[in-house]
């Protein structure tokens, strides 16, 4: 008897271990009327497994027709042998996956064609089409189906080049015609389409499949549509043909595309010198590397952009100097500066050029402090002055500019490089423009000076200083006593003393300050009082929000947060 008890206890223990290890742990969600569903309640469909437990075909058909769950109907579909049930599911089931499962079990060709023609679900149509192999039937679908996506899918299954030619030539759907042409490899059929098809997009598709350079060139000569001709240019590589097109074609866009593929310098020089269209001359100039040819272009071309492209590629110091001296376009002179290395030429340009962008470009390449100082003080353009200041190192000069320059942006640029905290404080207190004052305060790190600024008569200066203050005593005083609401609000947002926050939340006359304080409070009782009594709806609403946040916090956190200092 004891042996039997021991044996059964071992079995029970093994079963317990299996349960603990996860075997059979998925709960049974449903187990009735021939259907068993197991799965994880939390992850839901990710873990669901459906089993049809009945072999009764009548019951299976009923499940397939009427069950409320799509995966159960699909499982039943996979077990039914009734074609009528399968056809009904393929045509009427509200779920695409159930329809597709039903279609996969149908075999009769006419039934499949019926689904391909009439089914309201495109995915079911496509699933039925996958079962069709007959090329004639596929051609019929490709030519006449009401869904363009089904036509395209049928076309993709066709291997007969004559049928693809028929689709490319006469299908009523443009993108199906284009797709059919892209599937053809027969060169005669492609040439026929590229020459005779009335749709330019189909001709382009056919043209891309042609491998003979001679045929592509002949088709280019016959073609009238610009986009098709552009595609032909992409495919032509013979330099003699490209040069002929680049020099003689009446369309400047086509000439431009041909020039971009030409490589012979002498020919490109001719195009750069003679073509009437600037866009074509630019394309030629972009390809040219010969310095003498580029020099001729920059000396003679009437178009600023063409000369600019040439100037960017030039390296001859004498030619670059001539451009800086004589070219009328600032953009061309700036391009020439890109390769100038002579310090004297750069200095002369930075000081004497009549256009500010040219002086600025020259100055950007100069490191000589005396030149930078001269431009920072004497150039009439604030743009050039700021460029010089960015590279200027002399603190005395920077301080003078920061104090006395008439342009606020120039003063702000200088202030951003000043180091002396006392000078920055003086500028923060005295400069008439907020941008400069802000730049000065942002450079101040001395807390004593920031405290002095925080008591300035100018509320804007006080506001800027408060943002950088860290002393809680000073911030508390400002939060309680500054006459300007924006300053008090800035201080409140940095205060950590809860007594100060409580005073601000209850007594500050400005609702914005009270709301800022409420946002930082963690005293549930006080927040409840404010939510009931504050005269401003926005403050009451903020208190309610903070109460909700507190209720979501762990109890220990709430207790700590409410503790007084």
C-alpha positions in Angstrom: 0.0 0.0 0.0 2.8 2.4 0.9 4.4 1.7 -2.5 1.2 2.7 -4.3 1.0 5.9 -2.3 4.6 6.7 -3.2 4.0 5.9 -6.8 0.9 8.2 -7.0 2.7 11.0 -5.2 5.6 10.9 -7.7 3.0 11.2 -10.5 1.4 14.2 -8.8 4.7 15.8 -8.2 5.7 15.4 -11.9 2.4 16.9 -12.9 3.0 19.9 -10.7 6.5 20.4 -12.1 5.1 20.3 -15.6 2.6 23.0 -14.7 5.2 25.1 -13.0 7.5 24.8 -16.0 4.8 26.2 -18.3 3.4 23.1 -19.9 -0.3 23.6 -20.6 -0.3 26.9 -18.9 -2.3 28.7 -21.7 -5.8 29.1 -20.4 -8.7 27.6 -22.3 -10.7 30.6 -23.6 -13.4 28.5 -25.3 -14.3 24.8 -25.4 -17.8 24.0 -26.6 -19.8 23.0 -29.6 -16.9 21.6 -31.6 -14.5 24.5 -31.0 -11.5 24.7 -28.6 -9.6 28.0 -28.3 -6.6 28.4 -26.0 -4.4 31.5 -25.6 -2.9 34.1 -23.4 -5.5 36.5 -21.9 -3.0 39.3 -21.9 -1.4 38.9 -25.3 -4.7 37.9 -26.9 -4.5 37.0 -30.6 -0.7 36.6 -30.5 -1.1 33.3 -28.5 -4.5 32.1 -29.7 -4.7 28.5 -31.1 -8.0 27.3 -32.6 -8.9 23.7 -33.0 -12.0 22.3 -34.5 -12.7 19.3 -32.3 -15.8 17.9 -34.2 -15.7 15.8 -37.3 -19.3 16.4 -38.1 -19.3 18.2 -41.5 -22.7 19.7 -40.9 -21.4 21.3 -37.6 -18.2 22.4 -39.3 -20.2 24.1 -42.1 -22.3 25.9 -39.4 -19.2 27.1 -37.7 -17.7 28.3 -41.0 -20.9 30.2 -41.8 -21.9 31.7 -38.5 -19.2 31.8 -35.8 -18.6 35.3 -34.6 -14.7 34.9 -34.5 -12.8 35.1 -37.8 -10.0 32.7 -36.8 -12.6 30.1 -35.8 -14.4 30.4 -39.1 -11.0 30.1 -40.9 -10.2 26.9 -38.9 -13.6 25.5 -39.9 -13.0 26.4 -43.6 -9.7 24.5 -43.5 -11.7 21.3 -42.4 -14.8 21.5 -44.5 -15.1 19.5 -47.7 -18.3 21.2 -49.0 -17.6 23.4 -52.1 -20.8 25.4 -51.5 -19.6 26.4 -48.0 -16.2 27.3 -49.4 -17.7 29.4 -52.2 -20.0 31.2 -49.8 -17.2 32.0 -47.4 -15.0 33.2 -50.4 -17.7 35.5 -51.6 -19.4 36.7 -48.4 -17.3 36.4 -45.3 -16.5 39.8 -43.8 -12.8 38.9 -43.1 -10.2 38.8 -45.9 -8.2 36.0 -44.3 -11.2 33.7 -44.2 -12.0 34.5 -47.8 -8.4 33.7 -48.8 -8.5 30.4 -46.9 -11.7 29.4 -48.7 -10.2 30.3 -52.1 -7.2 28.2 -51.3 -9.4 25.1 -51.0 -11.4 25.7 -54.2 -10.2 24.0 -57.3 -12.8 24.4 -60.1 -11.5 26.8 -62.7 -14.9 28.5 -63.4 -15.5 29.1 -59.7 -12.1 30.7 -59.4 -12.8 32.9 -62.5 -16.1 33.9 -60.9 -14.2 35.0 -57.8 -11.6 36.9 -59.9 -14.3 38.7 -61.8 -16.8 39.5 -59.1 -15.4 39.3 -55.6 -15.6 42.5 -53.5 -12.3 41.8 -51.8 -9.2 42.4 -54.0 -7.1 40.1 -51.8 -9.6 37.2 -52.5 -9.4 38.0 -56.2 -5.6 37.8 -56.1 -5.7 34.6 -54.1 -7.9 33.0 -56.8 -5.7 34.3 -59.5 -2.7 32.5 -58.0 -4.5 29.2 -58.7 -4.9 30.0 -62.5 -2.1 28.8 -64.8 -3.7 28.9 -68.2 -2.2 31.7 -70.3 -5.3 32.5 -72.3 -7.4 32.8 -69.1 -4.7 35.0 -67.6 -4.8 37.2 -70.7 -8.6 37.6 -70.4 -8.2 38.7 -66.8 -5.4 41.1 -67.7 -7.4 42.7 -70.4 -10.8 42.9 -68.8 -10.8 42.6 -65.0 -12.5 45.6 -63.2 -9.6 45.9 -60.7 -6.4 47.3 -62.0 -4.3 45.5 -59.4 -5.7 42.2 -60.5 -4.9 43.0 -64.1 -1.3 43.8 -63.2 -1.0 40.6 -61.2 -2.4 38.5 -64.1 0.1 40.3 -66.5 2.9 39.4 -64.2 2.0 35.6 -64.6 2.0 35.8 -68.4 5.1 34.5 -70.1 3.9 34.7 -73.8 5.6 37.7 -75.3 2.9 38.2 -78.0 0.2 38.4 -75.2 2.4 40.9 -73.3 2.6 42.9 -76.5 -1.2 42.8 -76.8 -1.6 44.1 -73.3 1.1 46.8 -73.8 -0.6 47.9 -77.0 -4.3 47.9 -76.1 -5.0 47.5 -72.4 -7.3 50.2 -71.1 -5.2 50.7 -67.9 -2.1 52.9 -68.5 0.0 51.4 -65.7 -0.8 47.9 -66.8 0.4 48.8 -70.4 3.6 50.2 -68.9 4.1 47.1 -66.8 3.5 44.7 -69.7 6.1 46.6 -71.8 8.6 46.3 -69.0 8.2 42.4 -69.0 9.0 42.0 -72.7 12.5 40.9 -73.7 11.8 40.3 -77.4 13.8 43.1 -79.1 11.5 43.3 -82.2 8.4 43.6 -80.1 10.0 46.2 -77.9 11.1 48.2 -81.0 7.6 48.0 -82.4 6.1 49.4 -79.1 8.8 52.1 -78.7 8.1 53.2 -82.3 4.3 52.9 -82.6 2.6 52.9 -79.2 0.6 56.1 -78.8 1.4 56.3 -75.0 4.7 58.1 -74.3 5.0 56.3 -71.0 4.7 52.9 -72.6 7.2 53.9 -75.3 9.7 54.9 -72.5 9.1 51.6 -70.8 9.8 49.7 -74.0 12.8 51.8 -74.8 14.5 50.9 -71.5 14.4 47.2 -72.5 16.1 47.7 -75.8 19.7 46.6 -75.8 20.8 47.6 -79.3 22.6 51.1 -79.4 21.7 51.5 -83.1 18.0 50.9 -82.5 17.9 53.3 -79.5 19.6 56.0 -81.6 17.2 55.5 -84.5 14.2 55.7 -82.2 15.6 58.9 -80.7 15.7 60.5 -84.1 12.1 59.5 -84.8 10.7 60.4 -81.4 8.9 63.7 -80.8 8.0 63.5 -77.1 10.6 65.3 -74.9 10.3 62.8 -72.0 10.8 59.8 -74.3 13.8 61.5 -75.9 15.2 62.2 -72.4 15.0 58.5 -71.6 16.8 57.7 -74.9 19.6 60.2 -74.0 20.1 58.2 -70.7 20.7 55.1 -72.8 22.9 56.5 -75.5 26.6 56.3 -74.7 28.3 56.7 -78.1 30.3 59.9 -77.9 29.9 60.8 -81.6 26.1 60.6 -81.3 26.0 62.5 -78.1 28.1 65.3 -79.6 25.8 65.5 -82.6 22.8 65.8 -80.4 24.5 68.3 -78.1 25.4 70.5 -81.0 22.4 70.3 -83.2 19.2 69.3 -81.4 16.7 72.1 -81.3 15.6 71.3 -77.7 17.9 73.0 -75.1 16.9 70.4 -72.5 18.0 67.6 -74.7 21.2 69.4 -75.6 21.8 69.9 -71.8 21.4 66.2 -71.1 23.6 65.2 -74.0 26.4 67.7 -73.0 26.5 66.2 -69.5 27.5 62.9 -71.0 30.1 64.3 -73.4 33.8 64.0 -72.4 35.9 65.6 -75.2 37.3 68.9 -74.0 37.6 70.6 -77.4 34.0 69.8 -78.1 32.8 71.0 -74.7 34.8 74.2 -75.2 32.9 74.8 -78.4 29.5 74.3 -76.7 30.6 76.6 -73.8 31.5 79.3 -76.3 28.6 79.0 -78.8 25.4 77.5 -77.4 22.8 80.2 -77.1 21.3 78.7 -73.9 23.1 79.4 -70.6 21.8 76.1 -69.1 23.7 74.2 -71.8 26.8 76.3 -71.4 26.7 75.7 -67.7 26.5 71.9 -68.3 29.6 72.1 -70.5 31.5 74.2 -68.0 30.8 71.8 -65.2 32.5 69.0 -67.2 35.5 71.0 -68.4 38.8 70.8 -66.4 41.2 72.6 -68.8 42.3 75.8 -67.1 42.8 77.8 -70.3 39.3 76.9 -71.5 37.9 77.9 -68.1 39.8 81.1 -68.2 38.2 81.9 -71.6 34.8 81.1 -70.3 35.1 83.4 -67.2 36.5 86.2 -69.4 33.8 86.1 -72.1 30.5 84.4 -71.0 27.7 86.9 -70.5 25.9 84.7 -67.9 26.9 85.2 -64.2 26.2 81.6 -63.3 28.4 80.2 -66.1 31.2 82.4 -65.1 30.7 81.4 -61.4 31.0 77.7 -62.3 34.2 78.4 -64.2 35.6 80.6 -61.4 35.1 77.9 -58.8 37.2 75.5 -60.9 40.0 77.9 -61.7 43.4 77.7 -59.9 45.5 80.2 -61.9 46.4 83.0 -59.5 46.7 85.6 -62.2 43.3 84.8 -63.6 41.7 84.8 -60.2 43.2 88.2 -59.4 41.8 89.5 -62.7 38.3 88.2 -61.8 38.5 90.0 -58.5 39.5 93.2 -60.2 37.2 93.3 -63.2 34.2 90.9 -63.0 31.0 92.8 -62.3 29.1 90.0 -60.6 29.7 89.6 -56.8 28.9 85.9 -57.0 31.6 85.4 -59.5 34.2 87.2 -57.4 33.1 85.2 -54.3 33.6 82.0 -56.3 37.1 83.1 -57.3 38.0 83.8 -53.7 37.5 80.1 -53.0 40.9 79.3 -54.5 42.8 82.5 -53.6 45.7 82.0 -51.1 47.6 85.3 -51.5 47.3 87.2 -48.1 47.8 90.6 -49.7 45.1 89.9 -52.4 42.7 88.7 -49.7 43.4 91.8 -47.6 43.0 94.1 -50.5 39.7 92.5 -51.4 38.4 92.5 -47.8 39.2 96.3 -47.6 38.3 97.6 -51.1 35.7 95.4 -52.8 32.5 97.4 -53.3 30.2 94.5 -52.3 29.7 93.3 -48.7 29.4 89.6 -49.6 32.8 89.7 -51.4 34.5 91.5 -48.5 32.9 89.0 -46.1 34.2 86.0 -48.1 37.7 87.5 -48.2 37.6 88.2 -44.5 36.6 84.7 -43.7 40.0 83.5 -45.1 42.0 86.1 -43.2 43.6 85.5 -39.8 45.7 88.7 -39.5 44.3 90.5 -36.4 45.1 94.0 -37.7 43.0 93.4 -40.8 40.2 92.0 -38.8 40.3 94.9 -36.3 40.3 97.4 -39.2 37.3 95.8 -40.8 35.5 95.4 -37.5 35.8 99.1 -36.8 35.7 100.7 -40.2 33.8 98.6 -42.7 30.4 100.2 -43.4 28.6 96.8 -43.4 27.3 95.2 -40.2 27.6 91.8 -42.0 31.3 92.3 -42.6 31.8 93.7 -39.1 30.3 90.6 -37.5 32.4 88.4 -39.7 35.5 90.2 -38.5 34.4 90.1 -34.8 34.0 86.3 -35.0 37.7 86.0 -35.7 39.0 88.9 -33.5 40.8 88.0 -30.3 41.7 91.3 -28.7 39.5 91.8 -25.6 40.1 95.5 -25.5 38.8 96.0 -29.0 35.9 93.6 -28.5 34.9 95.5 -25.4 35.0 98.8 -27.3 32.9 97.5 -30.1 30.4 96.0 -27.6 30.0 99.3 -25.9 30.0 101.8 -28.8 29.1 100.2 -32.1 25.8 101.7 -33.4 24.5 98.4 -34.7 22.8 96.1 -32.1 23.7 92.9 -34.0 27.4 93.9 -34.1 27.4 94.8 -30.4 25.8 91.5 -29.6 28.4 89.6 -31.6 31.2 91.4 -29.7 29.5 90.8 -26.3 29.4 87.1 -27.1 33.2 87.1 -27.1 33.8 89.4 -24.1 35.3 87.7 -21.0 35.4 90.5 -18.4 32.4 89.9 -16.1 32.3 93.6 -14.9 32.2 94.8 -18.5 29.4 92.4 -19.3 27.5 93.6 -16.2 27.8 97.2 -17.3 26.6 96.4 -20.8 23.7 94.4 -19.4 22.6 97.4 -17.4 23.2 100.1 -19.9 22.7 98.8 -23.5 19.4 100.1 -25.0 18.6 96.8 -26.8 17.4 93.6 -25.3 19.4 91.4 -27.7 22.6 92.9 -26.5 21.6 92.8 -22.8 20.6 89.2 -23.1 23.9 88.3 -24.8 25.8 90.0 -21.9 23.8 88.2 -19.1 24.3 84.9 -20.9 28.1 85.4 -20.6 28.0 86.2 -16.8 28.6 83.3 -14.4 29.5 85.3 -11.3 26.5 84.8 -8.9 27.2 88.0 -7.0 27.0 90.0 -10.2 23.8 88.1 -11.3 22.3 89.0 -7.9 23.0 92.7 -8.5 21.5 92.4 -12.0 18.5 90.7 -10.4 17.8 94.0 -8.5 18.3 96.2 -11.6 15.6 98.8 -12.2 15.1 97.3 -15.7 12.6 94.3 -15.4 14.0 92.7 -18.6 17.5 92.6 -17.1 16.1 91.2 -13.8 14.3 88.5 -15.8 17.4 87.5 -17.7 19.5 87.4 -14.5 16.9 85.3 -12.6 17.2 82.6 -15.2 20.9 82.1 -14.3 20.6 82.5 -10.5 21.1 79.5 -8.2 21.0 81.1 -4.7 17.8 80.0 -3.1 17.7 82.9 -0.7 17.9 85.5 -3.5 15.4 83.6 -5.6 13.0 83.4 -2.7 13.2 87.1 -2.1 12.5 87.8 -5.8 9.6 85.3 -5.9 8.0 87.2 -3.0 8.8 90.7 -3.8 9.6 91.6 -7.4 7.0 94.0 -8.7 7.1 92.4 -12.2 5.0 89.3 -12.6 7.2 87.7 -15.2 10.3 88.0 -12.9 8.4 86.5 -10.0 7.2 83.7 -12.2 10.8 82.9 -13.4 12.0 82.9 -9.8 9.2 80.7 -8.6 10.1 78.1 -11.3 13.6 77.8 -9.8 12.6 77.9 -6.1 12.8 74.7 -4.1 11.6 76.1 -0.8 8.1 74.9 -0.2 7.1 77.7 2.1 7.9 80.1 -0.7 5.9 78.1 -3.2 3.0 77.9 -0.8 3.0 81.7 -0.3 3.2 82.3 -4.1 0.4 79.7 -4.8 -1.9 81.3 -2.2 -1.2 85.0 -2.2 0.5 86.2 -5.4 -1.8 88.6 -7.2 -0.9 87.3 -10.7 -2.7 84.0 -11.7 0.3 83.0 -13.9 2.6 83.1 -10.9 0.1 81.2 -8.8 -0.2 78.6 -11.5 3.6 78.2 -11.8 3.8 77.7 -8.0 0.9 75.2 -8.0 2.7 73.2 -10.7 5.6 72.6 -8.2 3.6 71.9 -5.1 3.3 68.4 -3.6 1.0 69.2 -0.7 -2.2 67.4 -1.3 -4.2 69.3 1.3 -3.1 72.6 0.0 -3.7 71.6 -3.6 -7.2 70.6 -2.7 -7.8 73.9 -1.1 -6.5 75.8 -4.1 -8.6 73.6 -6.5 -11.7 74.7 -4.6 -11.0 78.4 -3.8 -8.7 80.0 -6.3 -10.6 82.7 -8.3 -9.0 81.7 -11.6 -10.2 78.6 -13.5 -6.7 77.9 -14.9 -5.1 77.9 -11.4 -7.9 75.6 -10.1 -7.5 73.3 -13.1 -3.7 73.1 -12.5 -4.3 72.2 -8.9 -6.6 69.4 -9.9 -4.0 68.1 -12.4 -1.3 68.1 -9.7 -3.6 66.2 -7.3 -4.2 63.5 -9.9 -0.4 63.2 -10.4 0.1 62.9 -6.6 -2.6 60.2 -6.3 -0.7 58.2 -9.0 2.6 58.4 -7.0 3.5 55.6 -4.5 2.5 56.5 -0.9 6.1 56.8 0.3 6.9 59.3 -2.5 3.8 61.4 -1.6 4.9 61.5 2.0 8.4 62.6 1.1 7.2 65.2 -1.4 4.9 66.8 1.1 7.5 67.1 3.8 8.5 70.7 4.9 12.0 71.9 4.7 
